[in-house]
Amino acid sequence: MTNTKQPKKTAGDSLPGDPNARDLVAQMVRVDQAGEYGAKRIYEGQLAVLSGTDAEPVLREMLDQELGHLDRFNQELADRHIRPTALQPLWHIAGFALGASTALLGRDAAMACTVAIEEVIDEHYAVQAAALGDDETELRDTIEEFRADEQHHREVGLAEGAENAPAYPLLTGAIKTGSRLAIWLSTRF
């Protein structure tokens, strides 16, 4: 019987036209910093609308974790001399707008936003962690730690009523598509 299982692709594997290992890691750190910045802005937008409600404590707790993630990736950018995404001003506005608009639809829609974002980030971090070689164990461990936090945020969002949001499948589908596009753009710009 022939073994058809493909070998694990690592940051050191490449084909012509692929980024080298250093550039691949730079793309990862750039997009992760942008994502954590976007998450910060989403929660700030939600809190601008839902501050003073029963949603505030859970939103503040998730924001605090995202701020810790952002600090870590800001440090990675500085330590590795990686430029942030050129699209950060766009994510500043878009993140806040997404957070505020979902919060204006109500607490459940704000939680649906969290669920959608975190499902995409979970997938994204899983791919990154699998791609990193043994020379990047510290970064891989950070990504896995943050992935667990994001999975927890998803579970909190579900427990807090995300699936009760109006047009939940449509809302989360649109947010997931936008999140995947933001990841793709931030990796490249």
Residue pairs with C-beta under 8 A, 6 or more apart in sequence:
8 130
9 130
9 131
10 131
10 132
10 133
11 21
11 24
11 25
11 131
11 132
11 133
11 135
11 136
12 21
12 133
12 135
14 20
14 21
18 24
19 27
21 133
21 135
24 131
25 80
25 132
25 136
25 139
26 80
26 82
27 187
27 188
28 128
28 131
28 132
28 139
28 143
29 73
29 76
29 77
29 80
29 82
29 139
30 77
30 82
30 83
30 84
30 85
30 186
30 187
31 85
31 124
31 183
31 186
31 187
32 73
32 76
32 125
32 128
32 143
32 146
33 70
33 73
33 74
33 76
33 77
33 84
33 85
34 84
34 85
34 87
34 88
34 91
34 182
34 186
35 121
35 124
35 182
35 183
35 186
36 66
36 69
36 70
36 73
37 70
37 88
37 91
37 92
37 95
38 91
38 94
38 95
38 182
39 66
39 69
39 70
39 95
39 117
40 63
40 66
40 67
40 70
40 95
41 91
41 92
41 94
41 95
41 96
41 99
42 95
42 96
42 98
42 99
42 113
42 117
43 59
43 60
43 62
43 63
43 66
43 99
44 63
44 95
44 96
44 99
45 95
45 96
45 97
45 98
45 99
45 100
45 101
45 103
46 55
46 59
46 99
46 100
46 102
46 103
46 110
46 113
47 56
47 59
47 60
47 63
47 99
47 103
48 96
48 99
48 100
48 103
49 99
49 100
49 103
49 104
49 110
50 56
50 59
50 103
50 107
50 110
53 107
54 107
55 103
55 107
55 110
55 111
55 160
58 156
58 160
59 110
62 114
62 153
62 156
65 149
65 153
69 146
69 149
72 142
72 146
76 82
76 139
76 142
77 83
77 84
85 91
85 185
85 186
85 189
86 189
87 185
87 186
87 189
91 182
91 186
94 182
98 113
98 175
98 178
99 110
99 113
102 109
102 110
102 112
102 113
102 171
102 175
103 109
103 110
105 165
105 166
105 171
106 165
106 166
107 160
107 161
108 160
108 161
108 162
108 163
108 164
108 165
108 166
109 165
109 166
109 171
111 156
111 157
111 158
111 160
111 161
111 162
111 165
112 157
112 162
112 163
112 165
112 168
112 171
112 172
112 175
113 157
113 171
113 175
114 153
114 154
114 156
114 157
114 162
115 154
115 157
115 158
115 162
115 172
116 171
116 172
116 173
116 175
116 176
116 179
117 175
117 176
117 179
118 150
118 151
118 153
118 154
118 157
119 154
119 172
119 176
120 176
120 179
120 180
120 183
121 147
121 150
121 179
122 147
122 150
122 151
122 154
124 183
125 143
125 144
125 146
125 147
125 150
126 147
128 140
128 143
129 140
129 143
129 144
129 147
132 139
132 140
132 143
162 168
162 172
165 171
